[in-house]
């Protein structure tokens, strides 16, 4: 029978996962503060957390999330339409350039 290892009511695996996440965040924070990572491309976790808290308190998080989701939706629609256009274009080019290679469809 497998023993149920718990520490302060939490499973040991859960605590190890949280510990690893904290260690990665600390290493990330130190790497940025020591100049090993660019804060432009890798903002430290403290800046990310403070920005998240500020956006929540200013009630801007929902607005910004909605704008981001709208941009993702528009990009998805545009790329889908572009993909359909290129598919039709390449199919017609295949028929025009090599009509003997197209199969007869019923």
C-alpha angles and dihedrals in degrees: 000000000000115000118232105231111201133174117195088342095307127109114253092236091056092051091049090052092050091046092052091050091050092048091051090049092050092048090048092050092048093046091055094044091049091049097245090121127038113248088212093064099024109034110194119258090248091061092046092050094046091049091050091051092047091050091049093049093046091048089235097118094083092046093049092045091051092050091049093049090048090053091049091050093049091048091050092051092046094050092046091052091046090050092050090049093051091045092054091043094051092045090053091046090053091053092045098046100037111019092163091063096056117095122230112253123203 
